[in-house]
Amino acid sequence: MLRHPLRRFLPWALACAAVLVPLVLAARALGAGQAAALAMAAALLFGLWVAQARHAPFAAHLRALSTLVSAWRDSDFSVTIKVPEDPDLAELTRTLNTLGDVLRGERQRLVQRELLLDTVIQNTPTAVVLADPHGRVVFSNVAARALFGDGRALEGEALDALAAVLPPALREALRDRQDALCTLAGEGGEETWHVARRDFMLHGRPHELSMLRHMTRELGRQEVATWKKVIRVISHELNNSLAPISSLAHSGRALAARGDAARLERVFDTIEERTRHLEGFIRGYATFAKLPAPRRERVALRPFLARLAEQVTVRIGEVDADAAADIDPGQVAQVLLNLVKNAHESGAPPDSVEITLRRVGADWRLQVLDRGSGMSDAVLRNALVPFYSTKRSGTGLGLALSREIVEAHGGRIALANREGGGLSVSIWLPVAA
């Protein structure tokens, strides 16, 4: 078998022989001048032929590479090209074929993920609608088609026009472009919907994602679970108080029969203490259940916080002189006093507890800061849930009541651990109009 270099140059050698042999024979019959001219012409023609023969495979391979790149541009990664004999082009071709294999594999994985995501979105009970910058629907799932169009396709239609079939309250919640819970009156009773809208970038253009979720059944299950927990907590607290009272009453009867007045007085003191605890416990639940609507008035926040600092140990940060909000001063003061009390009970040094106030957009953000022990992730997730408490004698109503008051004012509350230790409780309240 011929070695590689000889195999490459053998066709050129045969071509040279095919040209030179006739030239030698012709030169014998011609003069010296004519023979020289004939030799030059033949050499030129041969050179052109050799150049064309040498260039043709290279040009053909470049065209193949161009076809490969064009296929990639059209997202077709199934095309491969033959590896040529030229070592430089061969290395480039192998690299491109390998890259094509990688792109083909990534494309298959991407398609599989898209199919999985589409299956999940299509079968979720939440109605999902994606609208382009002109408000036209470009995507909708099964739940959205059932809600807006009786199962028909919604793509290409205006979302505002489709929303006309919704109940007025749900339609207004959708137009507000904010997360909201909407309660509707139906034949079978009240129904609750959660409406959420998000900005969404698709192909470099802003789109809007709308999600509507029917919450009635889920809220019903949560309500039952909450009532069960309430009953368990109340039963536990009643047993903890009534059992000692019953035992002490029995002991008191025996002491009274013996005339032991000194010990009998201690028994009565203990019964009174347990009774007061039980009364406070029940009162806390009643307060949470019957929280009155806030009686709003225009309140200057700087003197409001100064008066608060006279009632409890807390530092007040810098506050704008004209800071004002429409709030129920008694309820908001109750929230702040409760949060400051929690901060002191967390082990924070008294001088580390501080209330700050700053403007954030259309809200005032009040923060109660401390350098106490902070909270674990599990406690942070559940701290605002009613009846959740990590304290041995806690009712789990302090932070939940604070949340109810803040949300009744149109605000919100959030807890977070501070860098360097301690807790930050943030309250957002609307700025006075």
C-alpha positions as CSV (number, residue, x, y, z in Angstrom):
1,M,0.0,0.0,0.0
2,L,1.4,3.4,-1.0
3,R,2.5,5.8,1.8
4,H,0.4,9.0,2.3
5,P,2.8,11.6,0.7
6,L,3.3,9.5,-2.5
7,R,-0.4,8.8,-2.8
8,R,-1.1,12.6,-2.8
9,F,1.5,13.5,-5.4
10,L,1.1,10.5,-7.8
11,P,-1.8,12.1,-9.7
12,W,0.4,15.2,-10.3
13,A,3.3,13.1,-11.6
14,L,1.0,11.3,-14.1
15,A,-0.4,14.6,-15.3
16,C,3.1,16.0,-15.8
17,A,4.1,12.9,-17.9
18,A,0.9,13.3,-20.0
19,V,1.9,16.8,-21.0
20,L,5.7,16.6,-21.2
21,V,5.9,13.5,-23.4
22,P,4.0,15.1,-26.4
23,L,6.1,18.3,-25.9
24,V,9.4,16.4,-26.3
25,L,8.1,14.7,-29.4
26,A,6.9,17.9,-30.9
27,A,10.2,19.8,-30.1
28,R,12.1,17.4,-32.4
29,A,10.1,18.4,-35.4
30,L,10.2,22.2,-34.8
31,G,13.0,24.8,-34.7
32,A,14.5,26.0,-31.4
33,G,12.4,29.3,-31.2
34,Q,9.1,27.6,-32.0
35,A,9.9,24.8,-29.5
36,A,10.6,27.3,-26.7
37,A,7.3,29.1,-27.4
38,L,5.4,25.9,-27.4
39,A,7.1,24.8,-24.1
40,M,6.1,28.1,-22.4
41,A,2.5,27.9,-23.6
42,A,2.3,24.3,-22.4
43,A,3.8,25.1,-19.0
44,L,1.2,27.9,-18.5
45,L,-1.7,25.7,-19.4
46,F,-0.4,23.0,-17.2
47,G,0.1,25.4,-14.3
48,L,-3.5,26.6,-14.6
49,W,-4.8,23.0,-14.7
50,V,-2.8,22.1,-11.6
51,A,-4.0,25.1,-9.7
52,Q,-7.6,24.4,-10.6
53,A,-7.2,20.7,-9.6
54,R,-5.6,21.7,-6.3
55,H,-8.2,24.4,-5.5
56,A,-11.3,22.4,-6.4
57,P,-11.4,20.1,-3.3
58,F,-10.6,23.0,-1.0
59,A,-13.5,25.1,-2.5
60,A,-15.9,22.1,-2.3
61,H,-15.1,21.6,1.4
62,L,-15.6,25.3,2.1
63,R,-19.0,25.0,0.5
64,A,-19.7,22.0,2.8
65,L,-18.7,24.0,5.8
66,S,-20.9,26.9,4.8
67,T,-23.8,24.4,4.5
68,L,-23.1,23.1,8.0
69,V,-23.1,26.6,9.5
70,S,-26.3,27.5,7.7
71,A,-28.0,24.4,9.1
72,W,-26.9,25.4,12.6
73,R,-28.4,28.8,12.0
74,D,-31.7,27.1,11.2
75,S,-31.4,25.1,14.4
76,D,-30.7,21.9,12.5
77,F,-27.9,20.1,14.3
78,S,-28.2,16.8,12.5
79,V,-25.9,17.7,9.6
80,T,-22.3,16.4,9.6
81,I,-19.6,16.6,6.8
82,K,-17.0,14.2,5.6
83,V,-13.5,14.6,7.0
84,P,-11.0,15.5,4.1
85,E,-7.5,14.2,3.7
86,D,-5.9,17.6,4.2
87,P,-4.6,17.5,7.8
88,D,-5.5,21.2,8.6
89,L,-9.0,20.9,7.2
90,A,-9.5,17.5,8.7
91,E,-8.8,18.9,12.2
92,L,-11.2,21.8,11.7
93,T,-13.9,19.4,10.4
94,R,-13.6,17.0,13.3
95,T,-13.9,19.9,15.8
96,L,-17.0,21.2,14.0
97,N,-18.6,17.8,13.8
98,T,-18.0,17.3,17.6
99,L,-19.5,20.7,18.3
100,G,-22.5,19.7,16.2
101,D,-22.9,16.5,18.4
102,V,-22.8,18.6,21.6
103,L,-25.4,21.1,20.2
104,R,-27.6,18.3,19.1
105,G,-27.6,16.8,22.6
106,E,-28.2,20.1,24.3
107,R,-31.1,20.8,21.9
108,Q,-32.7,17.4,22.7
109,R,-32.4,18.1,26.4
110,L,-33.9,21.6,26.0
111,V,-36.8,20.2,24.0
112,Q,-37.4,17.6,26.7
113,R,-37.4,20.2,29.4
114,E,-39.7,22.4,27.4
115,L,-42.1,19.5,26.9
116,L,-42.1,18.8,30.7
117,L,-42.6,22.5,31.5
118,D,-45.5,22.8,29.0
119,T,-47.1,19.6,30.4
120,V,-46.9,21.0,34.0
121,I,-48.3,24.5,33.0
122,Q,-51.0,23.1,30.8
123,N,-52.3,20.8,33.6
124,T,-52.0,23.2,36.5
125,P,-55.3,24.4,38.0
126,T,-54.0,28.0,37.9
127,A,-55.1,29.9,34.8
128,V,-52.0,31.2,33.1
129,V,-52.0,33.8,30.3
130,L,-49.0,35.5,28.7
131,A,-49.7,38.7,26.8
132,D,-47.4,40.7,24.4
133,P,-46.6,44.4,24.7
134,H,-49.8,45.2,22.8
135,G,-52.0,43.1,25.3
136,R,-52.5,40.2,22.8
137,V,-52.4,36.7,24.2
138,V,-49.4,34.7,23.0
139,F,-49.9,31.7,25.4
140,S,-52.7,30.3,27.5
141,N,-53.1,27.0,29.3
142,V,-56.1,24.7,29.7
143,A,-57.4,26.4,32.8
144,A,-57.1,29.9,31.2
145,R,-59.0,28.7,28.1
146,A,-61.8,27.3,30.3
147,L,-62.0,30.5,32.3
148,F,-61.9,33.0,29.5
149,G,-63.1,31.3,26.4
150,D,-65.1,28.1,27.2
151,G,-62.1,26.0,26.1
152,R,-61.3,27.7,22.8
153,A,-57.9,29.0,21.9
154,L,-57.1,32.5,23.1
155,E,-53.9,33.2,21.2
156,G,-54.1,36.5,19.2
157,E,-57.0,37.9,21.2
158,A,-56.8,41.0,23.4
159,L,-56.6,40.2,27.1
160,D,-58.7,43.2,28.2
161,A,-61.5,42.0,25.9
162,L,-61.3,38.5,27.2
163,A,-61.5,39.8,30.8
164,A,-65.0,41.1,30.0
165,V,-66.5,37.7,30.7
166,L,-65.1,37.6,34.2
167,P,-67.1,38.8,37.3
168,P,-66.6,42.6,37.9
169,A,-64.6,42.1,41.1
170,L,-62.2,39.6,39.5
171,R,-61.9,41.8,36.4
172,E,-60.9,44.8,38.5
173,A,-58.4,42.7,40.4
174,L,-56.8,41.7,37.1
175,R,-56.7,45.3,35.8
176,D,-55.0,46.5,39.0
177,R,-51.8,44.6,38.0
178,Q,-51.0,43.8,41.6
179,D,-51.2,40.6,43.6
180,A,-54.6,40.4,45.3
181,L,-57.2,38.1,46.9
182,C,-60.6,38.6,45.4
183,T,-63.8,37.3,47.0
184,L,-66.9,36.7,44.8
185,A,-70.5,36.0,45.7
186,G,-71.7,32.8,44.0
187,E,-74.7,30.6,44.1
188,G,-72.9,28.1,46.3
189,G,-71.5,30.8,48.6
190,E,-68.4,32.9,48.5
191,E,-65.5,32.1,46.2
192,T,-62.0,33.3,46.7
193,W,-59.5,33.9,43.8
194,H,-55.8,34.8,44.0
195,V,-54.7,37.1,41.1
196,A,-51.1,37.8,40.3
197,R,-49.4,39.6,37.4
198,R,-45.7,39.6,36.6
199,D,-43.4,41.3,34.0
200,F,-41.9,38.7,31.7
201,M,-39.1,39.1,29.0
202,L,-39.6,36.9,25.9
203,H,-37.2,37.3,22.9
204,G,-36.0,40.5,24.3
205,R,-39.5,42.1,24.5
206,P,-41.5,42.8,27.7
207,H,-44.5,40.6,28.2
208,E,-47.0,40.3,31.0
209,L,-47.8,37.1,32.8
210,S,-51.3,36.8,34.5
211,M,-52.1,34.0,36.9
212,L,-55.6,33.4,38.4
213,R,-56.0,30.7,41.0
214,H,-59.3,29.4,42.5
215,M,-58.5,29.3,46.2
216,T,-61.9,28.5,47.8
217,R,-61.3,24.8,48.3
218,E,-57.7,25.2,49.4
219,L,-58.7,28.0,51.9
220,G,-61.5,25.8,53.1
221,R,-59.0,23.0,53.9
222,Q,-56.7,25.6,55.6
223,E,-59.6,26.9,57.6
224,V,-60.5,23.5,58.9
225,A,-56.8,22.8,59.8
226,T,-56.5,26.1,61.6
227,W,-59.6,25.5,63.6
228,K,-58.3,22.0,64.6
229,K,-55.1,23.7,65.7
230,V,-57.0,26.3,67.7
231,I,-59.0,23.7,69.5
232,R,-55.9,21.7,70.3
233,V,-54.1,24.8,71.7
234,I,-57.1,26.0,73.7
235,S,-57.7,22.5,75.1
236,H,-54.0,22.2,76.1
237,E,-54.0,25.6,77.8
238,L,-57.3,24.9,79.6
239,N,-56.0,21.5,80.9
240,N,-52.8,23.1,82.0
241,S,-54.7,25.7,84.1
242,L,-57.8,23.7,85.2
243,A,-55.9,20.7,86.4
244,P,-53.7,22.6,88.9
245,I,-56.7,24.7,90.0
246,S,-58.7,21.5,90.7
247,S,-55.8,19.9,92.6
248,L,-55.3,23.1,94.6
249,A,-59.0,23.3,95.4
250,H,-58.8,19.8,96.9
251,S,-55.7,20.7,98.9
252,G,-57.4,23.9,100.1
253,R,-60.4,22.0,101.4
254,A,-58.1,19.7,103.4
255,L,-56.1,22.7,104.8
256,A,-59.3,24.5,105.7
257,A,-60.4,21.5,107.6
258,R,-57.2,21.5,109.6
259,G,-57.3,25.3,110.1
260,D,-53.9,25.8,108.4
261,A,-54.6,29.4,107.3
262,A,-51.0,30.3,106.3
263,R,-50.7,27.5,103.7
264,L,-54.4,28.0,102.7
265,E,-53.5,31.6,101.7
266,R,-50.7,30.4,99.4
267,V,-53.1,28.0,97.8
268,F,-55.6,30.8,97.1
269,D,-52.8,33.0,95.7
270,T,-51.8,30.2,93.3
271,I,-55.3,29.7,92.2
272,E,-55.7,33.4,91.6
273,E,-52.5,33.5,89.5
274,R,-53.6,30.6,87.3
275,T,-57.0,32.1,86.9
276,R,-55.5,35.5,85.7
277,H,-53.3,33.6,83.3
278,L,-56.2,31.7,81.9
279,E,-58.3,35.0,81.6
280,G,-55.4,36.7,79.7
281,F,-55.1,33.7,77.4
282,I,-58.8,33.8,76.5
283,R,-58.8,37.5,76.2
284,G,-55.9,37.3,73.7
285,Y,-57.9,35.0,71.5
286,A,-61.0,37.2,71.7
287,T,-58.9,40.2,70.7
288,F,-57.5,38.5,67.7
289,A,-60.9,37.2,66.6
290,K,-62.7,40.6,67.1
291,L,-60.0,43.0,66.0
292,P,-61.8,46.3,65.2
293,A,-61.3,48.1,61.9
294,P,-58.7,50.8,62.3
295,R,-59.9,54.3,63.1
296,R,-57.6,56.3,60.8
297,E,-56.4,59.8,61.4
298,R,-53.5,61.9,60.2
299,V,-50.6,61.2,62.5
300,A,-47.3,63.0,62.6
301,L,-44.8,60.2,63.0
302,R,-42.0,62.1,64.6
303,P,-43.9,63.0,67.8
304,F,-45.8,59.7,67.7
305,L,-42.5,57.8,67.9
306,A,-41.1,60.2,70.6
307,R,-44.2,59.4,72.8
308,L,-43.6,55.7,72.3
309,A,-40.0,56.0,73.5
310,E,-41.3,57.4,76.8
311,Q,-43.2,54.2,77.4
312,V,-40.5,51.6,76.7
313,T,-36.7,51.5,76.4
314,V,-36.0,52.1,72.7
315,R,-33.9,54.4,70.6
316,I,-35.6,56.4,67.8
317,G,-33.5,57.0,64.6
318,E,-33.7,60.1,62.5
319,V,-37.2,60.9,61.4
320,D,-38.3,63.5,58.9
321,A,-40.1,66.4,60.6
322,D,-43.0,66.2,58.0
323,A,-43.4,62.4,58.1
324,A,-47.1,61.6,58.4
325,A,-49.4,58.6,57.8
326,D,-53.2,57.9,58.0
327,I,-53.2,55.3,60.8
328,D,-55.0,54.2,63.9
329,P,-52.4,55.5,66.5
330,G,-53.6,53.1,69.2
331,Q,-53.3,50.0,67.0
332,V,-50.0,50.9,65.5
333,A,-48.5,51.8,68.9
334,Q,-49.7,48.4,70.1
335,V,-47.8,46.7,67.2
336,L,-44.6,48.7,67.9
337,L,-44.7,48.1,71.7
338,N,-45.2,44.4,71.1
339,L,-42.2,44.3,68.7
340,V,-40.0,46.2,71.1
341,K,-41.0,43.9,74.0
342,N,-40.1,40.9,71.8
343,A,-36.8,42.5,71.1
344,H,-36.0,42.9,74.8
345,E,-37.1,39.3,75.4
346,S,-34.7,38.0,72.7
347,G,-31.8,38.8,74.9
348,A,-30.8,42.0,73.1
349,P,-29.0,44.7,75.1
350,P,-31.6,47.4,75.9
351,D,-29.6,50.1,74.2
352,S,-29.4,48.0,71.0
353,V,-33.2,48.1,70.3
354,E,-33.9,50.8,67.8
355,I,-36.8,52.1,65.6
356,T,-36.0,53.6,62.3
357,L,-38.2,55.3,59.7
358,R,-37.5,56.0,56.1
359,R,-39.4,56.7,52.9
360,V,-39.5,53.8,50.4
361,G,-41.5,54.7,47.3
362,A,-45.1,55.3,48.3
363,D,-44.6,53.8,51.8
364,W,-43.0,54.6,55.1
365,R,-40.8,51.7,56.3
366,L,-40.7,51.4,60.0
367,Q,-38.0,49.0,61.3
368,V,-37.6,47.5,64.8
369,L,-34.0,46.4,65.1
370,D,-32.2,44.5,67.8
371,R,-29.0,42.6,68.5
372,G,-30.6,39.6,70.1
373,S,-30.5,35.9,69.2
374,G,-32.4,36.2,65.9
375,M,-34.5,33.4,64.6
376,S,-33.9,30.1,62.8
377,D,-35.2,29.6,59.3
378,A,-38.1,27.5,60.5
379,V,-39.2,30.1,63.1
380,L,-38.9,32.9,60.4
381,R,-41.2,31.0,58.1
382,N,-43.9,30.5,60.8
383,A,-43.5,33.4,63.2
384,L,-46.4,35.4,61.6
385,V,-48.7,32.3,61.6
386,P,-51.5,32.5,64.3
387,F,-50.9,30.2,67.3
388,Y,-47.3,29.5,66.4
389,S,-45.0,30.2,69.4
390,T,-41.5,29.0,70.6
391,K,-42.2,30.4,74.1
392,R,-43.2,27.9,76.8
393,S,-46.1,30.1,77.9
394,G,-46.6,31.9,74.6
395,T,-50.0,32.0,72.8
396,G,-48.6,32.6,69.3
397,L,-50.8,35.6,68.9
398,G,-48.5,38.6,69.3
399,L,-46.9,38.7,65.9
400,A,-50.1,37.3,64.2
401,L,-52.1,40.2,65.8
402,S,-49.4,42.7,64.6
403,R,-49.7,41.3,61.1
404,E,-53.5,41.7,61.2
405,I,-53.3,45.3,62.3
406,V,-50.6,46.2,59.7
407,E,-52.5,44.5,56.8
408,A,-55.7,46.2,57.9
409,H,-53.9,49.5,57.3
410,G,-53.0,48.5,53.8
411,G,-49.4,47.7,54.8
412,R,-47.3,44.6,55.2
413,I,-44.8,43.2,57.7
414,A,-41.7,41.0,57.2
415,L,-39.0,39.5,59.5
416,A,-35.3,38.9,58.7
417,N,-32.1,38.1,60.6
418,R,-29.6,40.9,60.6
419,E,-26.0,40.6,59.5
420,G,-23.9,40.5,62.6
421,G,-26.7,39.1,64.7
422,G,-30.2,40.1,65.8
423,L,-33.5,40.6,64.1
424,S,-35.1,43.2,61.8
425,V,-38.9,43.6,61.7
426,S,-40.0,45.8,58.8
427,I,-43.4,47.4,58.5
428,W,-44.5,49.2,55.4
429,L,-47.4,51.7,55.8
430,P,-48.8,54.0,53.0
431,V,-47.6,57.6,53.1
432,A,-50.4,60.0,53.9
433,A,-52.0,61.4,50.7
